[in-house]
């Protein structure tokens, strides 16, 4: 991931002092896009970052031109998605700004240069969502010598937060890494000629093992695990007491699971149409023989409404066998939110009389039934559903499956709204008997005789 010698020469020619002084930033940008393929942009950017980190650009206008080229390599992309986003954040928010007051200036390997106010204002505009046309039509020296306007700084908090989140996922060894290139301790003794500086850049940025993008990180060292003391582990290879070491063979291996296959086939039919009585008995018999078979017949929460509408008796038995499943809550949620019908009420009623369902589930289903009755447009269907709901509620109340006091207002308003229907009036009287404590031992209508109400 390093430049060739020819590519390094082209980049240094673009950033050469006389070239930067005589060309606008737009011209420099166009030049680098013409002379480098997009596949080489990361290598070019890595070299530019190295030049910035180790003061290898002697003039301030060269530095500003290098920063501009680094951004323009990936122009058109959001800053947070570019590989050098952290460089611009460090330029605008250097770590030394966050050090304690009075503390010595923070020095660290690969430290980026401190920008002047004019440079910082330009970089802020460069990476902001503003038009770059007029901004890049000036030379770097012109921008540096311009007055800095007192415009408000742009907000890059989202980019900073995104970078911090990405860096938090790095392993500890990466966070502790430092560049393999170190600056000279004495930065004042800068007597190197331009030619020597150019040769140094080539040595650092080119070649197979170029240090430009390499870092040094601590080695992760762990102790070797102790050797296992094997004594009896391989005793079965040479058994000396045959009575204690018997060969066991699974006689069920390679035998097809015919019962499971037939059960899955019947379940696939049960989603689409009502099974015949022999088919129902066969499926229920297979489920009864193998309690774990219910987990392998292909039933999912999304298929439950089809099973309820076509084969409610199968749905009841399957749900009873799934009561210990971790997914039973998902099945309940689907059942309570499916379209109200005679079969769904039959399934819920049977479940409530067989097992203890969560109270919030039963209450939510009742509210769903009432809401469905209130919103249906067809008058005949509305009357039919209201009668079913009233019989269903009477069954729940008389069997003490629900505490009607928790739904008293909602159920009473339902009865008043449909008081023209005989079953609603009967439910209303039952509520009043409960409220006054006059409820006697009356016969309890069940869902088995609710078909009589549909005539």
C-alpha positions in Angstrom: 0.0 0.0 0.0 2.8 2.4 -1.0 3.5 4.7 -4.0 5.9 3.9 -6.7 8.9 6.2 -7.1 7.4 7.7 -10.2 4.1 8.4 -8.4 5.9 9.9 -5.5 7.8 12.3 -7.9 4.5 13.4 -9.5 3.0 14.1 -6.1 6.0 16.1 -4.9 6.1 18.0 -8.2 2.4 19.1 -7.6 3.3 20.2 -4.1 6.5 21.9 -5.1 6.8 25.4 -3.8 6.9 27.2 -7.2 4.0 25.2 -8.5 1.8 26.0 -5.4 2.6 29.7 -5.7 1.6 30.0 -9.3 -1.5 27.7 -9.5 -4.9 28.0 -7.8 -6.1 25.2 -5.5 -8.6 24.2 -8.2 -5.8 23.7 -10.7 -3.8 21.6 -8.3 -6.9 19.5 -7.6 -7.6 18.9 -11.2 -3.9 18.0 -11.7 -3.9 15.3 -9.1 -7.1 13.8 -10.4 -5.7 13.6 -13.9 -2.4 12.0 -12.9 -3.6 9.4 -10.4 -6.2 6.7 -10.7 -8.9 6.5 -8.0 -7.4 3.1 -6.9 -4.3 5.0 -5.8 -6.1 7.8 -3.9 -5.6 6.1 -0.5 -1.9 5.7 -1.1 -1.6 9.3 -2.2 -3.5 10.4 0.9 -1.3 8.4 3.2 1.8 10.0 1.7 0.2 13.5 2.1 -0.6 12.8 5.8 3.0 11.7 6.3 4.2 15.0 4.8 2.0 16.9 7.2 2.9 14.9 10.3 6.7 15.2 10.0 7.0 18.9 8.7 8.3 17.8 5.3 6.5 20.7 3.6 8.7 23.7 4.4 6.2 26.5 3.4 2.8 27.2 4.9 1.1 27.5 1.6 2.4 24.0 0.6 0.8 22.7 3.8 -2.5 24.3 3.0 -2.4 22.9 -0.6 -1.6 19.4 0.8 -4.7 19.6 3.1 -6.8 20.7 0.2 -5.7 17.8 -2.0 -6.2 15.4 0.9 -9.9 16.4 1.1 -10.4 16.7 -2.7 -9.2 13.1 -3.2 -12.6 11.9 -1.9 -14.8 14.8 -2.8 -18.5 14.1 -3.1 -18.5 11.6 -0.2 -19.6 12.5 3.3 -16.7 13.4 5.5 -17.4 10.6 8.0 -17.1 8.0 5.3 -13.7 9.0 4.0 -10.6 7.3 5.3 -8.9 10.5 6.4 -11.8 12.1 8.4 -9.9 11.8 11.7 -7.1 13.9 10.1 -9.4 16.9 9.6 -11.0 16.5 13.0 -7.5 16.5 14.6 -6.5 19.6 12.5 -9.6 21.5 13.8 -9.6 20.1 17.3 -6.0 19.2 18.2 -5.6 17.1 21.4 -3.5 19.8 23.1 -6.6 22.0 23.2 -8.1 19.6 25.7 -5.1 19.4 28.0 -5.1 21.0 31.5 -4.4 24.7 31.7 -0.7 25.3 32.5 0.3 21.8 31.4 3.3 21.5 29.0 2.5 21.3 25.3 1.4 17.8 24.3 3.9 16.1 22.1 3.3 12.7 20.5 4.6 10.7 17.4 2.9 11.7 14.2 1.6 15.0 15.5 -0.2 17.1 12.9 0.7 20.7 12.5 -1.1 23.5 14.4 -3.1 25.6 11.9 -3.2 29.4 11.8 -6.6 31.1 12.2 -6.7 31.7 8.4 -5.9 28.0 7.7 -8.5 26.8 10.2 -11.2 29.0 8.8 -10.4 27.7 5.3 -10.4 24.0 6.4 -13.8 24.6 8.1 -15.3 25.9 4.9 -13.6 23.2 2.9 -15.2 20.3 4.8 -18.5 22.0 5.4 -21.6 21.6 3.1 -21.0 24.8 1.2 -20.1 25.6 -2.4 -16.4 25.1 -3.1 -16.3 26.8 -6.5 -15.2 30.3 -5.3 -13.2 28.8 -2.5 -10.8 26.9 -4.7 -10.3 29.6 -7.3 -7.6 31.2 -5.1 -4.0 30.3 -4.5 -3.0 28.9 -1.1 -0.9 32.1 -0.4 -3.8 34.3 -1.2 -6.0 32.4 1.3 -3.4 32.5 4.1 -2.9 36.3 3.7 -6.6 37.0 3.7 -8.5 38.4 6.7 -10.3 35.9 8.8 -14.1 36.7 8.9 -15.9 36.4 12.2 -18.4 33.8 10.9 -19.7 31.1 13.3 -17.8 27.8 13.3 -19.5 24.8 11.7 -20.8 21.9 13.9 -18.9 18.7 13.3 -20.1 17.0 16.5 -21.8 14.2 14.6 -18.6 13.3 12.7 -16.6 13.5 15.9 -19.1 11.2 17.7 -19.1 8.7 14.8 -15.3 8.6 14.8 -15.2 8.1 18.6 -17.7 5.2 18.3 -15.6 3.5 15.6 -12.4 3.9 17.6 -14.1 2.5 20.7 -14.5 -0.8 18.8 -10.7 -1.1 18.1 -8.7 -3.6 20.1 -6.5 -2.3 22.8 -3.4 -3.1 20.8 -4.5 -0.8 17.9 -5.3 2.0 20.4 -1.8 1.7 21.8 0.0 1.7 18.4 2.3 4.5 17.2 3.8 5.3 13.8 7.1 3.7 13.0 8.4 7.1 11.8 9.6 9.5 14.5 10.4 13.2 14.1 13.8 14.6 14.9 13.9 15.8 18.5 15.6 19.1 17.6 13.2 20.6 15.1 15.1 23.9 15.0 18.1 22.3 13.2 16.4 22.1 9.8 19.3 22.6 7.5 18.3 19.9 5.0 18.2 21.0 1.4 15.2 20.5 -0.8 16.8 17.7 -2.7 17.7 15.8 0.5 14.2 16.3 1.8 12.8 14.9 -1.5 15.0 11.9 -1.3 13.9 11.3 2.3 10.2 11.3 1.3 10.9 8.8 -1.4 12.6 6.4 1.0 9.8 6.7 3.5 6.8 6.5 1.0 8.0 4.0 -1.6 9.0 0.4 -1.7 7.4 -2.9 -0.6 8.0 -2.3 3.1 7.5 1.5 3.1 7.0 2.8 6.7 4.5 5.4 5.5 1.4 3.5 6.6 3.0 1.1 9.2 2.6 1.4 12.9 4.3 -0.2 15.9 2.0 -1.9 18.4 2.7 -3.9 21.5 2.9 -7.7 21.0 0.1 -9.6 22.6 1.9 -12.3 24.7 0.1 -15.1 26.5 1.5 -17.9 28.6 1.5 -21.3 27.0 -1.2 -23.6 28.5 0.1 -26.5 30.6 0.3 -29.9 29.1 -2.6 -32.2 29.7 -1.7 -35.2 31.9 -3.3 -38.1 29.9 -3.7 -41.2 31.9 -7.0 -42.9 31.2 -8.1 -41.0 28.2 -7.2 -43.7 25.6 -8.1 -46.7 27.6 -10.8 -47.8 25.2 -8.1 -48.5 22.5 -6.9 -51.5 24.4 -9.7 -52.7 26.7 -8.6 -55.2 29.3 -12.0 -55.7 31.0 -14.6 -56.2 28.2 -17.5 -56.2 30.7 -16.8 -52.6 31.6 -16.2 -51.3 28.0 -19.1 -52.2 25.7 -19.4 -51.0 22.1 -22.6 -48.9 21.8 -24.3 -48.4 18.5 -27.2 -46.1 17.7 -29.7 -48.4 16.0 -31.9 -45.4 14.9 -29.2 -44.0 12.6 -30.1 -43.7 8.9 -33.7 -44.6 9.6 -36.1 -42.1 8.0 -38.4 -40.2 10.3 -41.6 -41.3 8.5 -43.9 -40.1 11.3 -42.3 -36.6 11.4 -42.5 -36.4 7.6 -46.2 -37.2 7.5 -46.9 -34.8 10.3 -45.2 -32.0 8.5 -47.1 -32.9 5.3 -50.4 -32.7 7.2 -49.5 -29.4 8.8 -48.8 -27.9 5.4 -52.3 -29.0 4.3 -53.8 -27.6 7.5 -52.6 -24.1 6.7 -54.6 -24.1 3.4 -57.8 -26.1 4.1 -59.7 -28.0 6.7 -58.4 -31.5 7.4 -60.7 -34.5 7.3 -61.4 -36.2 10.6 -59.0 -39.1 10.0 -56.3 -36.7 9.0 -56.9 -34.6 12.2 -56.8 -37.8 14.3 -53.6 -38.9 12.6 -51.8 -35.6 13.2 -53.0 -35.3 16.8 -51.9 -38.9 17.4 -48.4 -38.2 16.1 -48.1 -35.1 18.2 -49.2 -37.0 21.2 -46.7 -39.8 20.7 -43.7 -37.4 20.4 -44.0 -34.2 22.6 -41.0 -32.7 20.8 -42.5 -33.2 17.3 -44.4 -30.0 17.6 -41.1 -28.1 17.3 -40.4 -29.7 14.0 -43.6 -29.6 12.0 -42.9 -26.2 10.5 -45.3 -24.0 12.5 -44.2 -20.4 12.9 -46.0 -17.4 14.5 -46.7 -16.0 11.0 -48.5 -19.2 10.0 -50.7 -19.4 13.1 -53.7 -17.3 11.7 -54.0 -19.6 8.7 -54.0 -22.7 11.0 -56.6 -21.1 13.4 -59.0 -20.2 10.5 -58.8 -23.6 8.8 -58.2 -26.0 11.7 -58.9 -24.5 15.1 -58.8 -27.8 16.9 -55.3 -28.5 15.6 -54.3 -24.9 16.6 -55.5 -25.4 20.1 -53.6 -28.7 20.6 -50.4 -27.3 19.1 -50.5 -24.1 21.2 -51.1 -26.2 24.4 -48.0 -28.2 23.5 -46.0 -25.0 22.9 -46.8 -23.4 26.2 -43.2 -24.1 27.5 -41.7 -22.7 24.3 -39.7 -19.5 24.4 -41.7 -18.3 21.4 -45.1 -18.7 23.1 -45.4 -14.9 23.6 -44.9 -14.4 19.9 -47.7 -16.8 19.2 -50.0 -15.0 21.7 -49.2 -11.7 20.1 -50.2 -13.0 16.6 -53.3 -14.6 18.0 -54.5 -11.4 19.8 -53.9 -9.2 16.8 -55.4 -11.4 14.1 -58.8 -10.7 12.6 -61.6 -11.6 15.0 -63.6 -14.6 13.9 -65.6 -17.6 15.3 -62.5 -19.8 15.1 -60.1 -17.3 16.8 -62.6 -16.9 19.7 -63.0 -20.7 19.9 -59.2 -21.0 20.2 -58.9 -18.3 22.8 -61.8 -19.6 24.9 -60.4 -23.1 24.9 -57.0 -21.8 26.0 -58.4 -19.7 28.8 -60.3 -22.7 30.2 -57.3 -25.0 30.0 -54.2 -23.0 31.0 -53.5 -19.7 32.7 -53.0 -17.1 30.0 -51.4 -13.8 30.8 -54.1 -11.3 31.9 -52.8 -8.6 29.6 -53.2 -11.0 26.6 -56.9 -11.8 27.5 -57.7 -8.1 28.0 -56.0 -7.1 24.8 -58.0 -9.7 22.9 -61.3 -8.5 24.4 -60.5 -4.9 23.4 -59.7 -6.1 19.9 -63.0 -7.9 19.7 -64.9 -4.8 20.9 -63.0 -2.5 18.5 -63.8 -4.9 15.6 -67.5 -4.9 16.3 -67.5 -1.1 16.5 -65.7 -0.5 13.2 -67.3 -3.1 11.0 -69.6 -1.6 8.3 -71.8 -4.6 7.3 -74.8 -4.5 9.6 -75.5 -8.2 9.4 -71.9 -9.2 10.1 -71.8 -6.6 13.0 -74.8 -8.1 14.7 -73.4 -11.6 14.3 -70.0 -10.7 15.8 -71.6 -8.8 18.6 -73.6 -11.8 19.6 -70.5 -14.0 19.5 -68.5 -11.5 21.6 -71.3 -11.2 24.2 -71.5 -15.0 24.6 -67.7 -15.2 24.8 -67.6 -12.5 27.5 -70.3 -14.2 29.5 -68.3 -17.5 29.4 -65.2 -15.7 30.6 -67.1 -13.9 33.4 -69.0 -16.9 34.7 -65.9 -19.1 34.7 -64.0 -16.4 36.6 -61.3 -16.3 34.0 -61.3 -12.5 33.9 -61.8 -9.8 36.5 -64.6 -7.9 34.9 -64.0 -4.9 37.2 -60.8 -4.1 35.2 -62.8 -3.9 32.0 -66.2 -2.8 33.4 -66.4 0.6 31.8 -65.3 -0.6 28.4 -67.7 -3.7 28.4 -70.6 -1.7 29.8 -70.2 1.0 27.0 -70.1 -1.9 24.5 -73.4 -3.3 25.9 -75.1 0.1 25.8 -74.0 0.8 22.2 -75.5 -2.5 21.0 -78.4 -2.7 23.5 -80.7 -3.5 20.5 -79.2 -7.0 20.4 -80.6 -9.5 22.9 -77.2 -11.0 23.9 -75.8 -7.5 24.6 -78.7 -6.8 26.9 -78.2 -10.1 28.7 -74.5 -9.3 29.2 -75.5 -5.9 30.5 -77.8 -7.5 33.1 -75.0 -9.8 34.1 -72.7 -6.8 34.7 -75.4 -5.2 36.9 -75.8 -8.4 38.9 -72.1 -8.5 39.4 -72.0 -4.9 40.5 -74.9 -5.4 43.0 -73.7 -8.8 44.2 -76.9 -10.6 43.1 -75.4 -13.0 40.7 -76.9 -16.5 41.1 -75.9 -19.9 39.9 -77.1 -19.5 36.3 -76.2 -21.7 33.4 -73.0 -20.6 31.7 -73.2 -20.4 27.9 -70.1 -21.7 26.1 -68.8 -21.4 22.6 -70.0 -24.8 21.8 -73.7 -23.6 21.7 -72.9 -20.2 20.1 -73.7 -21.6 16.7 -77.3 -21.6 17.7 -77.2 -17.8 18.0 -76.2 -17.5 14.3 -79.5 -18.7 13.0 
